[in-house]
């Protein structure tokens, strides 16, 4: 902190609340002990009865001023509401002339994204991160948004910027909105269209950002239920003690804070579709309570005695391998087979050969349709090469966000390689191999080796323009026959 005392502001996260219960530190306390601040401002979207004991405990651990502020949100991933709450408190601190630092670690990815946006544009701040693995450290965001943001962004209203930054698929999404020329993805679209015509549950697998919600909304909008409601719930963003109320609703007085009757998502989706995202995050105790409502549509709201019956189409999505979760006792097998009637496995963007440039052009066109300030933006040849060379761990979502950032601060109509590089989030190398997976969570070494072979064979063939002998030499293989065998085994054209 260079001797200058500042105020630290942060959302209170689940790991912080657990810290009080387990007598560990958590991200907030870890940061306050590792760095010097004269006060801390905490925002929270949890019930008072969970936050108040944590605040009282935190005050016994540190000797600086602690201020807490309820920031009620309809959803912990609602960008607009998060922006308003964070903006309000950062503006207050700025007006009081308090130098401010932001702790990024607690909260949802949406909260972290809004912190970065505000802390690099309206209220210049220092950023901190805290993790068990790497401790507390300053987070260097690898671009100066406030300087490079001006050319295109000055003409955008706040509401328009919210819309452009939104990660949700359009509510009227159709299968034509799934942009691809990859044979595997085209086959997936055909399979999804078949499933859409049948009133059966659908389970969608895929990494974050691969388009699971887009597929879900396209399925909903194809079937006879398209005139009914489509209700989306992120199971991973709901506190465990509130999940029953979120799913099944509650009656007035069912628990502290239940001041009125409230419909759960099952009742809200009656006659339509319920999309449960991050389905694999549900606790086993909740999983067993889902079985009955999936069998006959019946459930009892929290605190009620009368049973309710609904008619819904269920679509679930997860980035977890539920087969592994079942084997390790974290997911119920009977619930899995109840859901996994129609199954779609969405590949990551790095495996969608031929789609990167097509998607980049389509995403740029979509951004231009949302605001004419971004109209006419095109990718240079060098910029396309940068895009092709990236692994895009965040998939389509990361690609879209990168193109938006590059478009906002690009002064010309052509997005250059420099624009794209500046828009990318660089990842700091760690002391350990950054390609290593967490072995403690279990891995399949054969799948990993297969993925490595496929990626490098494709790259070698690309560099050698399809010349097998040259590609084999680049890969260190003794002969091109070995390469041909691999290509046949792994289905590489």
C-alpha positions in Angstrom: 0.0 0.0 0.0 3.1 2.3 0.0 2.3 3.6 3.4 -1.0 5.1 2.4 -4.1 3.9 4.3 -7.2 3.4 2.3 -10.7 1.9 2.5 -11.3 -1.6 1.3 -14.6 -2.4 -0.3 -15.9 -5.9 -1.0 -19.0 -8.1 -1.3 -19.4 -10.6 1.5 -19.1 -14.1 0.0 -20.1 -17.6 1.1 -16.5 -18.4 2.0 -16.4 -15.4 4.4 -19.6 -16.5 6.2 -18.1 -20.0 6.5 -14.9 -18.6 7.9 -16.8 -17.5 11.0 -18.3 -20.9 11.5 -15.0 -22.8 10.9 -12.8 -20.3 12.6 -10.7 -19.8 9.4 -9.9 -16.5 7.8 -11.8 -16.3 4.5 -11.0 -13.8 1.7 -12.0 -10.6 3.5 -10.2 -11.2 6.8 -7.2 -12.6 5.0 -6.8 -9.4 3.1 -7.4 -7.2 6.1 -4.6 -9.0 8.0 -2.2 -9.0 5.0 -2.6 -5.4 4.0 -3.0 -2.1 5.8 -6.4 -0.3 5.6 -8.0 2.2 7.9 -11.6 1.0 7.2 -13.6 -1.7 5.4 -16.9 -1.3 3.6 -18.9 -4.6 3.1 -21.9 -5.1 0.8 -24.1 -8.2 1.2 -27.0 -9.9 -0.4 -27.5 -12.5 2.3 -30.2 -12.6 5.1 -29.4 -10.4 8.1 -29.4 -13.4 10.4 -26.4 -14.8 8.5 -24.5 -11.6 8.1 -24.9 -10.0 11.5 -23.0 -12.7 13.4 -20.2 -12.6 10.8 -19.8 -8.8 11.1 -19.7 -9.0 14.9 -17.1 -11.8 14.7 -15.0 -9.9 12.2 -14.9 -6.8 14.4 -13.3 -8.9 17.1 -10.5 -10.0 14.7 -9.4 -6.5 13.5 -9.0 -3.0 15.0 -10.3 -0.9 12.1 -13.7 0.5 11.3 -16.2 -2.0 9.7 -19.2 -0.7 7.9 -21.8 -3.1 6.4 -24.5 -2.3 3.9 -27.4 -4.5 2.7 -27.6 -4.5 -1.1 -30.7 -6.5 -1.9 -30.6 -8.1 -5.3 -33.3 -10.1 -7.2 -30.4 -12.3 -8.4 -26.7 -12.4 -7.5 -25.9 -12.4 -11.2 -28.2 -9.5 -12.3 -25.6 -7.1 -13.9 -27.8 -4.1 -13.8 -28.7 -4.3 -10.1 -25.1 -5.2 -9.1 -23.9 -2.2 -11.1 -26.3 0.2 -9.4 -25.4 -1.0 -5.8 -21.6 -0.9 -6.4 -21.8 2.4 -8.2 -23.7 4.0 -5.3 -21.2 3.0 -2.7 -18.1 3.8 -4.8 -19.5 7.2 -5.5 -20.1 7.8 -1.8 -16.6 6.9 -1.0 -15.2 9.1 -3.8 -17.2 12.1 -2.5 -15.8 11.6 1.0 -12.3 11.7 -0.6 -11.4 8.2 0.7 -8.8 6.4 -1.4 -10.5 3.1 -2.2 -9.3 -0.5 -2.9 -11.5 -3.3 -4.2 -11.3 -6.9 -3.1 -12.4 -9.0 -6.2 -12.5 -12.5 -4.7 -15.8 -12.7 -2.8 -19.1 -12.8 -4.7 -20.3 -14.0 -8.1 -18.4 -13.6 -11.4 -21.0 -10.9 -12.3 -20.0 -8.9 -9.2 -16.3 -9.3 -10.0 -16.9 -8.1 -13.6 -18.8 -5.0 -12.4 -16.0 -4.2 -9.9 -13.5 -4.2 -12.7 -15.6 -2.1 -15.0 -16.2 0.6 -12.3 -12.7 0.4 -10.8 -11.1 1.0 -14.2 -13.4 3.7 -15.5 -15.5 5.8 -13.1 -13.6 5.2 -9.8 -9.9 4.3 -10.3 -9.0 1.8 -7.6 -6.4 -0.7 -6.7 -7.6 -4.3 -6.9 -6.8 -7.2 -4.6 -7.4 -11.0 -4.7 -7.3 -13.5 -2.0 -7.1 -17.3 -2.3 -6.0 -20.2 -0.2 -3.5 -21.3 -2.9 -1.8 -17.9 -3.5 -2.7 -15.8 -0.5 -3.4 -12.1 -0.8 -1.9 -10.1 -3.7 -2.6 -7.1 -5.8 -4.5 -7.9 -9.1 -3.0 -6.1 -12.1 -5.8 -5.7 -14.7 -3.8 -5.8 -17.9 -5.2 -2.7 -19.7 -6.1 0.9 -18.9 -9.8 1.0 -19.7 -10.2 4.6 -18.7 -7.8 5.9 -21.4 -8.7 3.4 -24.1 -12.4 3.3 -23.4 -13.1 6.8 -24.6 -13.3 6.6 -28.5 -16.4 4.4 -28.8 -17.7 4.3 -25.2 -18.4 8.0 -24.7 -21.4 7.7 -27.0 -22.9 4.7 -25.2 -25.5 5.2 -22.4 -25.2 3.3 -19.2 -28.3 1.2 -20.1 -26.8 0.4 -23.5 -23.5 -0.6 -22.0 -25.4 -2.9 -19.6 -27.1 -4.5 -22.6 -23.9 -4.9 -24.6 -22.1 -6.5 -21.6 -25.0 -8.9 -20.9 -24.1 -12.6 -21.0 -27.6 -14.0 -21.3 -29.0 -15.5 -24.4 -31.9 -13.6 -25.9 -35.3 -14.7 -24.6 -36.5 -15.4 -28.1 -33.4 -17.4 -29.1 -33.9 -19.9 -31.9 -31.7 -22.6 -33.4 -30.7 -20.2 -36.1 -29.0 -18.1 -33.4 -26.6 -21.0 -32.8 -23.8 -20.0 -35.2 -21.7 -22.9 -36.4 -20.3 -24.7 -39.5 -18.6 -27.4 -37.4 -20.0 -30.9 -38.3 -20.3 -32.0 -34.7 -22.1 -28.9 -33.7 -24.5 -29.1 -36.7 -25.3 -32.6 -35.6 -26.0 -31.4 -32.1 -28.4 -28.8 -33.4 -30.3 -31.5 -35.3 -30.5 -33.7 -32.1 -31.7 -30.7 -30.0 -34.4 -29.9 -32.5 -35.6 -33.5 -32.3 -35.6 -33.3 -28.5 -37.5 -30.0 -28.6 -40.5 -31.7 -30.3 -40.8 -34.2 -27.4 -42.0 -33.3 -24.0 -39.1 -35.0 -22.1 -36.4 -33.7 -19.7 -33.1 -32.6 -21.3 -29.7 -32.5 -19.7 -27.0 -30.3 -21.3 -23.4 -30.8 -20.6 -20.7 -28.2 -21.3 -18.0 -25.9 -20.0 -18.9 -22.4 -18.9 -19.6 -20.2 -21.9 -20.3 -22.9 -24.4 -23.9 -21.9 -25.0 -26.0 -24.1 -22.7 -28.5 -21.4 -22.0 -28.8 -20.6 -25.7 -29.6 -24.3 -26.5 -32.1 -24.3 -23.6 -34.0 -21.2 -24.8 -34.0 -22.5 -28.4 -35.5 -25.8 -27.2 -38.2 -23.9 -25.3 -39.1 -21.6 -28.2 -39.5 -24.5 -30.6 -42.1 -26.6 -28.7 -45.7 -26.0 -27.9 -44.7 -24.5 -24.6 -43.2 -21.5 -26.2 -46.2 -19.4 -25.3 -45.7 -20.4 -21.6 -43.1 -18.9 -19.2 -39.4 -19.8 -19.4 -37.9 -19.6 -15.9 -34.1 -19.7 -15.4 -32.4 -20.5 -12.1 -28.7 -20.7 -11.4 -28.5 -23.4 -8.8 -24.9 -22.5 -8.0 -25.7 -18.9 -7.0 -28.3 -19.7 -4.3 -27.4 -20.1 -0.7 -28.1 -23.7 0.5 -30.6 -22.5 3.2 -32.7 -20.7 0.6 -32.8 -23.3 -2.2 -36.1 -24.9 -1.0 -37.8 -21.6 -1.0 -36.3 -20.8 -4.5 -37.5 -24.1 -5.9 -40.8 -24.6 -4.2 -41.8 -21.2 -2.8 -42.9 -20.5 0.8 -45.8 -19.1 2.7 -45.9 -16.1 4.9 -44.2 -16.8 8.3 -42.5 -19.9 7.1 -39.2 -18.6 8.4 -37.6 -15.3 9.5 -37.9 -12.8 6.7 -40.8 -14.6 5.0 -43.1 -11.6 5.1 -45.4 -12.7 2.4 -46.3 -15.8 0.2 -43.8 -16.4 -2.6 -44.0 -18.7 -5.6 -41.0 -20.9 -6.3 -39.5 -21.4 -9.8 -41.5 -24.7 -10.3 -44.8 -22.8 -9.8 -43.6 -19.8 -11.8 -42.8 -22.2 -14.7 -46.2 -23.9 -14.7 -47.3 -24.4 -18.3 -43.8 -23.6 -19.6 -40.1 -24.5 -19.1 -37.9 -24.5 -16.1 -34.2 -24.2 -16.9 -31.9 -25.2 -13.9 -28.4 -24.0 -14.7 -25.4 -25.4 -12.7 -27.6 -28.3 -11.9 -24.7 -30.4 -10.6 -24.2 -27.8 -7.7 -27.3 -29.0 -5.9 -26.8 -30.6 -2.5 -27.8 -34.2 -2.1 -30.4 -33.2 0.4 -32.1 -31.0 -2.2 -31.7 -33.7 -4.9 -33.9 -36.1 -3.1 -36.7 -33.5 -2.8 -36.6 -32.9 -6.5 -37.4 -36.6 -7.3 -41.1 -36.3 -6.4 -41.8 -33.1 -8.3 -40.2 -34.6 -11.3 -42.2 -37.8 -11.0 -45.7 -36.4 -10.7 -45.3 -32.6 -10.7 -46.3 -32.3 -7.0 -44.6 -30.4 -4.2 -45.3 -28.6 -1.0 -44.1 -25.0 -0.5 -42.0 -24.3 2.6 -44.2 -23.8 5.6 -47.4 -25.0 3.8 -49.5 -28.1 4.3 -51.4 -28.2 1.0 -49.8 -29.9 -2.0 -49.5 -28.1 -5.4 -49.2 -29.7 -8.8 -47.5 -28.1 -11.9 -47.0 -29.1 -15.5 -43.4 -28.1 -16.6 -40.7 -29.0 -19.1 -37.4 -29.4 -17.3 -34.0 -28.6 -18.9 -30.9 -28.9 -16.7 -27.4 -27.9 -17.5 -24.0 -28.6 -15.8 -20.3 -28.4 -16.4 -19.7 -31.3 -14.0 -19.3 -34.9 -15.0 -22.3 -36.3 -13.2 -21.2 -39.9 -13.8 -18.1 -39.2 -11.7 -20.3 -37.3 -9.1 -22.5 -40.4 -8.8 -19.5 -42.7 -8.4 -18.2 -40.6 -5.6 -21.6 -40.3 -3.9 -22.2 -36.6 -4.5 -25.1 -37.0 -7.0 -28.1 -39.3 -6.8 -28.2 -41.9 -9.5 -32.0 -42.1 -9.5 -32.2 -38.3 -10.1 -29.6 -38.5 -12.9 -31.7 -41.1 -14.8 -34.8 -39.1 -14.2 -33.2 -36.0 -15.9 -30.9 -37.6 -18.5 -33.5 -38.6 -21.0 -32.3 -36.3 -23.7 -28.6 -35.5 -23.4 -26.6 -32.9 -25.2 -22.8 -32.6 -24.8 -21.6 -29.2 -26.0 -18.0 -29.1 -27.0 -15.6 -26.3 -25.9 -14.8 -23.6 -28.4 -11.2 -24.9 -28.8 -12.7 -28.2 -30.2 -15.1 -26.4 -32.7 -12.8 -26.5 -35.7 -13.8 -23.9 -38.3 -16.0 -21.9 -36.0 -13.7 -19.3 -34.4 -13.6 -16.8 -37.3 -17.3 -17.4 -38.1 -18.3 -16.7 -34.5 -16.0 -13.6 -34.2 -17.6 -12.0 -37.3 -21.1 -12.9 -36.1 -20.5 -11.5 -32.6 -19.1 -8.3 -34.1 -22.2 -7.9 -36.2 -24.5 -8.6 -33.2 -22.7 -5.9 -31.2 -23.2 -3.4 -34.1 -26.9 -4.2 -34.2 -27.2 -3.3 -30.5 -25.5 0.1 -31.0 -24.6 2.0 -34.1 -21.4 3.4 -32.4 -19.9 -0.1 -33.0 -21.1 -0.3 -36.6 -18.5 -1.1 -39.2 -15.9 -2.7 -36.9 -13.9 -5.4 -38.8 -11.1 -7.7 -37.8 -7.7 -7.3 -39.5 -5.8 -10.3 -40.7 -3.3 -10.1 -37.8 -6.2 -9.7 -35.3 -7.8 -12.9 -36.7 -4.5 -14.8 -36.2 -4.4 -13.6 -32.6 -8.0 -14.9 -32.1 -7.2 -18.3 -33.7 -4.1 -18.7 -31.5 -6.1 -18.4 -28.2 -7.4 -21.3 -26.2 -10.5 -19.4 -25.1 -11.0 -21.1 -21.8 -14.1 -19.0 -21.2 -15.4 -20.2 -24.6 -17.9 -18.0 -26.6 -18.6 -15.8 -23.6 -14.9 -14.9 -23.3 -14.6 -14.3 -27.1 -17.7 -12.0 -27.0 -16.4 -10.0 -24.0 -13.0 -9.6 -25.7 -14.4 -8.4 -28.9 -16.6 -5.9 -27.0 -13.7 -4.5 -25.1 -11.6 -4.3 -28.3 -14.4 -2.5 -30.1 -15.0 0.0 -27.3 -11.5 1.4 -27.3 -10.5 1.0 -30.9 -10.4 4.3 -32.7 -10.7 3.0 -36.2 -13.1 0.7 -38.1 -10.5 -2.1 -38.2 -9.7 -4.0 -35.0 -5.9 -4.6 -35.0 -3.9 -7.3 -33.3 -2.9 -4.7 -30.7 -6.6 -4.0 -30.0 -7.2 -7.7 -29.4 -4.1 -8.2 -27.3 -5.0 -5.3 -25.0 -8.6 -6.7 -24.7 -7.4 -10.1 -23.6 -7.0 -10.9 -19.9 -3.5 -12.2 -19.5 -3.0 -14.9 -16.8 0.0 -14.6 -14.6 2.3 -17.6 -14.7 2.3 -19.5 -11.4 5.2 -21.3 -9.7 3.5 -24.6 -10.6 2.6 -25.7 -14.1 -0.4 -23.7 -15.0 -1.7 -26.5 -17.3 -2.0 -28.9 -14.3 -5.4 -29.9 -13.3 -6.5 -30.5 -9.7 -5.6 -34.1 -9.2 -7.2 -34.1 -5.8 -10.6 -33.8 -7.5 -9.9 -36.8 -9.8 -8.9 -36.8 -13.4 -8.9 -39.1 -16.4 -5.3 -39.1 -17.7 -6.3 -41.0 -20.9 -8.8 -38.3 -21.8 -6.2 -35.6 -21.1 -3.6 -37.3 -23.3 -6.1 -37.8 -26.1 -7.0 -34.1 -26.0 -3.4 -33.1 -26.2 -2.7 -35.4 -29.1 -5.8 -34.1 -31.0 -4.9 -30.4 -30.5 -1.3 -30.8 -31.5 -2.0 -33.0 -34.6 -4.6 -30.4 -35.8 -2.1 -27.6 -35.3 0.7 -29.5 -37.0 -1.5 -30.2 -40.0 -2.6 -26.6 -40.1 1.1 -25.3 -40.1 2.1 -27.9 -42.7 -1.0 -27.1 -44.9 -2.1 -30.8 -44.6 1.2 -32.3 -45.6 1.3 -35.5 -43.4 5.0 -36.2 -43.6 5.9 -32.7 -42.6 3.3 -32.7 -39.8 4.7 -36.0 -38.5 8.2 -34.5 -38.5 7.0 -31.4 -36.6 5.4 -33.7 -34.0 8.6 -35.8 -33.6 6.8 -38.9 -35.0 9.0 -41.6 -36.7 6.7 -41.8 -39.8 3.6 -40.3 -41.2 1.9 -43.7 -40.9 1.8 -43.2 -37.1 0.2 -39.8 -37.8 -2.4 -41.4 -40.1 -3.2 -44.0 -37.4 -3.8 -41.2 -34.9 -5.9 -39.3 -37.3 -8.1 -42.3 -38.0 -8.3 -43.2 -34.3 -9.4 -39.7 -33.2 -11.5 -38.8 -36.2 -9.3 -36.0 -37.5 -9.9 -35.0 -41.1 
